[in-house]
């Protein structure tokens, strides 16, 4: 672990659009985290990114950043198909890893990375930031309290418009597809709120081409007897839908925008005591995630988005692709 009193020094692989919101802004003023370096395929882009965001060091390759002895951890916001490769490399260099979701291209690769992580003393965390927000913790608490009764159905959705088909998120060779980029959230929420990993009963895809889905709907069955549905889209008639619904035999919970509740959210519970709405702090979900990552690296605190959890998530994603008649994603 990093010495007490010193922040976790993080290097970013790639000048990705998500990096400012996910790590750079939350680290600004954070006493336990510091973004200290960045690398990109194009060094001039990395330099411009560093200048814009006040990052002290620029490396001319991913390999050079990972080898930097002045860094404790690596944040990986690269395309899906590259996550496994660079998590392996970071672990080999003794770095802690915060890896963007989806963790890997498929469940087999996730299991391989999980083994490497377990054999190391490094923190490896999948960046499901919503998981650390008080809204999510409260939903877990309500379900666990029994207020809704016995679970009957869990429905989750992550739909947003991405009509630019040249985007890497539609690139099969980079492990793209709606179920990877949007559906990984819907699957994760279904597993979390459903209390276990479900069986995939059926799945229907809307496709961009023969390999890549632009939207997906899957029906689920949980061992506890309840059913579920996940819906995701990057381009369909369901333009924007980020939500979850949990139905029990004594009540129902609905949440609007559980993924990035800092922008807007609404948690509504209908149960024996009537209907109520609960609201939560506007502090970004990414800030809670960085708290958890730094706490794990510096103080050995447990995180919930572990490699083992990622294997379970990728297993359901693989099963959805199989049920829909589409090929599994492969690492680049």
C-alpha positions as CSV (number, residue, x, y, z in Angstrom):
1,X,0.0,0.0,0.0
2,X,1.0,3.6,-0.6
3,X,2.4,5.4,2.5
4,X,0.0,7.1,4.8
5,X,-0.3,10.9,4.2
6,X,0.6,10.6,0.5
7,X,-2.1,10.6,-2.1
8,X,-2.6,7.8,-4.6
9,X,-0.7,9.0,-7.7
10,X,-2.8,8.1,-10.8
11,X,-1.7,7.9,-14.4
12,X,-4.4,8.0,-17.2
13,X,-4.0,5.7,-20.2
14,X,-5.5,7.7,-23.1
15,X,-6.9,11.2,-23.4
16,X,-10.4,9.9,-23.2
17,X,-13.6,12.0,-23.0
18,X,-14.7,10.3,-19.8
19,X,-11.5,11.0,-17.9
20,X,-12.2,14.5,-16.7
21,X,-15.6,13.6,-15.2
22,X,-14.4,10.2,-13.9
23,X,-11.1,11.0,-12.3
24,X,-9.6,14.5,-13.0
25,X,-12.4,16.6,-11.5
26,X,-13.0,14.3,-8.5
27,X,-9.3,14.3,-7.8
28,X,-9.1,18.1,-7.8
29,X,-8.7,19.0,-4.2
30,X,-9.0,15.4,-3.1
31,X,-6.5,14.8,-0.2
32,X,-6.0,11.1,-1.1
33,X,-5.8,11.2,-4.9
34,X,-3.7,13.0,-7.5
35,X,-3.8,12.7,-11.3
36,X,-0.1,12.9,-12.0
37,X,0.4,11.7,-15.6
38,X,-1.2,10.9,-18.9
39,X,-0.3,9.1,-22.0
40,X,-2.0,8.8,-25.4
41,X,-1.3,7.1,-28.8
42,X,-0.8,10.6,-30.1
43,X,1.8,12.5,-27.9
44,X,0.6,15.9,-29.1
45,X,-3.0,15.0,-28.0
46,X,-1.7,13.9,-24.6
47,X,0.2,17.2,-24.2
48,X,-2.8,19.2,-25.1
49,X,-4.9,17.2,-22.7
50,X,-2.4,17.6,-19.9
51,X,-2.2,21.3,-20.5
52,X,-5.9,21.7,-20.4
53,X,-6.4,19.7,-17.2
54,X,-3.2,20.7,-15.3
55,X,-1.6,17.3,-15.4
56,X,2.2,17.5,-14.6
57,X,3.7,14.7,-16.7
58,X,3.1,13.4,-20.2
59,X,4.4,10.0,-21.4
60,X,4.9,9.2,-25.0
61,X,3.5,5.7,-24.7
62,X,1.2,3.6,-22.5
63,X,4.1,1.4,-21.7
64,X,6.2,4.3,-20.4
65,X,3.3,5.5,-18.2
66,X,2.8,2.1,-16.7
67,X,6.6,1.8,-16.0
68,X,6.7,5.2,-14.3
69,X,7.9,4.4,-10.7
70,X,6.4,7.7,-9.5
71,X,2.9,6.4,-10.1
72,X,0.9,4.1,-7.8
73,X,-2.2,3.4,-10.0
74,X,-3.5,3.4,-13.5
75,X,-6.9,4.5,-14.7
76,X,-7.9,2.7,-17.9
77,X,-10.6,4.4,-20.0
78,X,-9.5,2.8,-23.3
79,X,-11.9,1.0,-25.7
80,X,-13.5,-2.2,-24.3
81,X,-11.3,-4.6,-26.2
82,X,-8.1,-3.1,-24.7
83,X,-9.1,-3.2,-21.0
84,X,-7.8,-6.7,-20.4
85,X,-4.5,-6.2,-22.1
86,X,-3.6,-3.0,-20.2
87,X,-4.9,-4.2,-16.9
88,X,-2.6,-7.2,-17.3
89,X,0.3,-4.8,-18.1
90,X,-0.5,-2.6,-15.2
91,X,-0.6,-5.5,-12.7
92,X,2.7,-6.8,-14.1
93,X,4.2,-3.4,-13.3
94,X,2.9,-3.5,-9.8
95,X,0.2,-0.8,-10.3
96,X,-3.3,-0.6,-8.8
97,X,-6.0,-0.4,-11.5
98,X,-9.2,1.5,-11.9
99,X,-10.6,0.1,-15.1
100,X,-13.6,1.5,-17.0
101,X,-16.6,-0.8,-17.5
102,X,-17.1,-3.2,-19.1
103,X,-14.2,-4.9,-17.4
104,X,-13.1,-7.0,-20.3
105,X,-14.3,-8.2,-23.7
106,X,-15.9,-11.4,-22.3
107,X,-16.3,-13.5,-19.2
108,X,-13.3,-15.8,-20.0
109,X,-11.0,-12.8,-20.2
110,X,-12.5,-11.4,-17.0
111,X,-11.8,-14.6,-15.2
112,X,-8.2,-14.5,-16.4
113,X,-7.7,-11.0,-15.1
114,X,-9.5,-11.9,-11.8
115,X,-6.9,-14.7,-11.2
116,X,-4.0,-12.3,-11.9
117,X,-5.6,-9.7,-9.5
118,X,-6.1,-12.3,-6.8
119,X,-2.5,-13.4,-7.0
120,X,-1.3,-9.8,-6.6
121,X,-1.6,-7.5,-3.6
122,X,-3.0,-4.7,-5.9
123,X,-6.4,-3.1,-5.9
124,X,-8.2,-3.8,-9.2
125,X,-11.6,-2.1,-9.4
126,X,-14.2,-1.9,-12.1
127,X,-15.5,1.7,-12.6
128,X,-19.2,1.2,-11.9
129,X,-19.3,4.6,-10.2
130,X,-23.1,4.5,-9.5
131,X,-22.5,1.5,-7.2
132,X,-20.8,3.8,-4.6
133,X,-23.5,6.6,-4.6
134,X,-25.8,7.0,-1.6
135,X,-28.8,6.5,-3.9
136,X,-27.7,3.0,-4.8
137,X,-26.8,2.1,-1.2
138,X,-30.3,3.3,-0.1
139,X,-32.0,1.1,-2.8
140,X,-30.0,-1.9,-1.5
141,X,-31.1,-1.0,2.0
142,X,-34.8,-0.7,1.1
143,X,-34.8,-4.0,-0.8
144,X,-32.9,-5.7,2.0
145,X,-35.3,-4.4,4.7
146,X,-38.2,-6.4,3.3
147,X,-40.3,-3.3,2.9
148,X,-41.2,-4.4,-0.7
149,X,-41.8,-8.0,0.4
150,X,-40.7,-11.0,-1.6
151,X,-39.2,-9.9,-4.9
152,X,-41.3,-10.6,-8.0
153,X,-39.7,-8.6,-10.8
154,X,-36.6,-6.4,-11.5
155,X,-36.5,-4.2,-14.6
156,X,-33.5,-2.0,-15.5
157,X,-32.8,0.2,-18.5
158,X,-29.8,2.1,-19.8
159,X,-30.7,3.7,-23.2
160,X,-29.0,6.8,-24.7
161,X,-28.6,8.1,-28.2
162,X,-25.3,7.5,-30.1
163,X,-26.2,7.9,-33.8
164,X,-22.6,8.2,-34.9
165,X,-22.0,4.7,-36.2
166,X,-18.3,5.4,-36.8
167,X,-17.9,5.7,-33.0
168,X,-15.6,3.0,-31.6
169,X,-18.4,1.8,-29.4
170,X,-19.9,0.2,-32.5
171,X,-16.6,-1.4,-33.5
172,X,-16.7,-5.2,-33.0
173,X,-12.9,-5.5,-33.1
174,X,-12.8,-3.2,-30.1
175,X,-15.5,-5.3,-28.3
176,X,-18.2,-2.8,-29.1
177,X,-22.0,-3.1,-28.9
178,X,-24.9,-1.7,-26.9
179,X,-24.9,-4.5,-24.5
180,X,-21.3,-3.8,-23.7
181,X,-21.4,0.0,-23.3
182,X,-24.9,0.6,-22.1
183,X,-26.1,-2.9,-21.2
184,X,-23.3,-3.5,-18.7
185,X,-25.0,-1.0,-16.4
186,X,-28.5,-2.5,-16.9
187,X,-27.1,-6.0,-16.2
188,X,-25.1,-4.8,-13.2
189,X,-28.2,-3.1,-11.7
190,X,-30.4,-6.1,-12.4
191,X,-27.9,-8.4,-10.6
192,X,-27.5,-6.0,-7.7
193,X,-31.2,-5.2,-7.1
194,X,-32.2,-8.8,-7.9
195,X,-29.9,-10.1,-5.3
196,X,-28.0,-12.6,-7.5
197,X,-26.9,-13.3,-11.0
198,X,-29.8,-14.4,-13.2
199,X,-30.2,-16.9,-15.9
200,X,-30.9,-15.4,-19.4
201,X,-34.2,-16.8,-20.7
202,X,-34.2,-14.9,-24.0
203,X,-32.8,-11.9,-25.8
204,X,-33.6,-9.9,-28.9
205,X,-31.1,-7.5,-30.5
206,X,-31.5,-4.6,-32.9
207,X,-28.3,-4.7,-34.9
208,X,-25.9,-2.3,-36.5
209,X,-24.4,-5.1,-38.5
210,X,-24.2,-8.9,-38.2
211,X,-22.0,-8.7,-35.1
212,X,-22.8,-5.4,-33.4
213,X,-26.0,-4.6,-31.5
214,X,-27.4,-1.1,-31.3
215,X,-30.1,-2.2,-28.8
216,X,-30.9,-5.2,-26.8
217,X,-33.8,-6.5,-24.6
218,X,-33.3,-9.6,-22.5
219,X,-35.6,-11.6,-20.2
220,X,-34.1,-12.9,-17.0
221,X,-35.0,-15.5,-14.3
222,X,-33.5,-15.5,-10.8
223,X,-32.9,-18.6,-8.7
224,X,-35.1,-17.0,-6.0
225,X,-38.1,-17.2,-8.4
226,X,-38.4,-13.6,-9.5
227,X,-38.0,-12.5,-13.1
228,X,-36.3,-9.6,-14.7
229,X,-35.7,-7.6,-17.8
230,X,-32.7,-5.6,-19.0
231,X,-33.0,-3.0,-21.8
232,X,-30.2,-1.1,-23.4
233,X,-29.8,1.0,-26.5
234,X,-27.3,3.3,-28.2
235,X,-29.6,3.9,-31.1
236,X,-33.3,2.9,-31.2
237,X,-36.8,4.4,-30.6
238,X,-36.0,4.2,-26.9
239,X,-33.8,7.3,-27.1
240,X,-33.2,8.1,-23.4
241,X,-34.2,5.7,-20.5
242,X,-32.0,5.3,-17.5
243,X,-34.1,3.6,-14.8
244,X,-34.9,0.7,-12.6
245,X,-38.0,-0.8,-11.2
246,X,-38.1,-3.4,-8.4
247,X,-41.5,-5.0,-7.6
248,X,-42.2,-7.1,-4.5
249,X,-45.4,-8.6,-3.3
250,X,-45.9,-5.8,-0.8
251,X,-44.5,-2.8,-2.6
252,X,-42.7,-1.3,-5.6
253,X,-39.6,0.9,-6.0
254,X,-38.9,3.0,-9.1
255,X,-35.7,5.1,-9.6
256,X,-35.1,7.5,-12.4
257,X,-31.4,7.9,-13.4
258,X,-29.6,5.7,-10.9
259,X,-26.5,5.8,-13.0
260,X,-25.6,9.5,-12.8
261,X,-27.9,10.9,-10.1
262,X,-25.9,14.1,-9.7
263,X,-27.6,15.4,-12.8
264,X,-31.2,14.5,-11.8
265,X,-32.8,11.6,-10.0
266,X,-36.0,10.5,-8.4
267,X,-36.5,7.5,-6.1
268,X,-40.2,6.6,-5.5
269,X,-41.3,3.9,-3.1
270,X,-44.9,2.6,-2.8
271,X,-45.5,0.3,0.1
272,X,-47.7,-0.3,3.1
273,X,-47.0,3.1,4.5
274,X,-48.0,4.8,1.3
275,X,-45.9,6.6,-1.3
276,X,-42.8,8.6,-0.7
277,X,-40.0,10.2,-2.7
278,X,-36.4,10.3,-1.5
279,X,-33.6,12.5,-2.8
280,X,-29.9,12.4,-2.4
281,X,-26.8,14.7,-2.5
282,X,-25.7,16.2,-5.8
283,X,-22.1,15.2,-5.2
284,X,-21.0,13.2,-8.3
285,X,-21.1,9.5,-8.3
286,X,-17.5,9.6,-9.6
287,X,-16.3,11.3,-6.4
288,X,-17.7,8.5,-4.3
289,X,-16.0,6.1,-6.6
290,X,-12.6,7.8,-6.2
291,X,-13.2,7.8,-2.4
292,X,-13.6,4.1,-2.6
293,X,-10.6,3.5,-4.8
294,X,-8.2,5.7,-2.7
295,X,-9.6,4.1,0.4
296,X,-8.8,0.6,-0.9
297,X,-5.3,1.6,-2.0
298,X,-4.3,3.6,1.0
299,X,-6.2,1.9,3.8
300,X,-7.1,-1.6,2.6
301,X,-10.8,-0.9,2.5
302,X,-13.0,-3.4,0.6
303,X,-14.6,-2.4,-2.7
304,X,-17.7,-3.9,-4.2
305,X,-16.9,-3.7,-7.9
306,X,-14.2,-6.4,-7.7
307,X,-12.8,-8.5,-10.6
308,X,-14.9,-11.4,-9.2
309,X,-18.0,-9.3,-9.5
310,X,-16.9,-8.3,-13.1
311,X,-16.7,-12.0,-14.0
312,X,-20.3,-12.4,-13.0
313,X,-21.4,-9.4,-14.9
314,X,-19.5,-10.4,-18.1
315,X,-21.0,-13.9,-17.8
316,X,-24.6,-12.5,-18.0
317,X,-23.5,-10.3,-20.9
318,X,-22.1,-13.3,-22.8
319,X,-25.3,-15.2,-22.2
320,X,-27.3,-12.3,-23.6
321,X,-25.3,-12.3,-26.8
322,X,-25.6,-16.0,-27.1
323,X,-29.4,-15.9,-26.5
324,X,-29.7,-13.1,-29.2
325,X,-27.7,-15.1,-31.7
326,X,-24.7,-12.7,-31.8
327,X,-21.0,-13.6,-31.3
328,X,-19.2,-13.0,-28.1
329,X,-16.9,-10.0,-28.0
330,X,-13.2,-10.8,-28.3
331,X,-10.3,-8.8,-27.0
332,X,-8.3,-6.9,-29.6
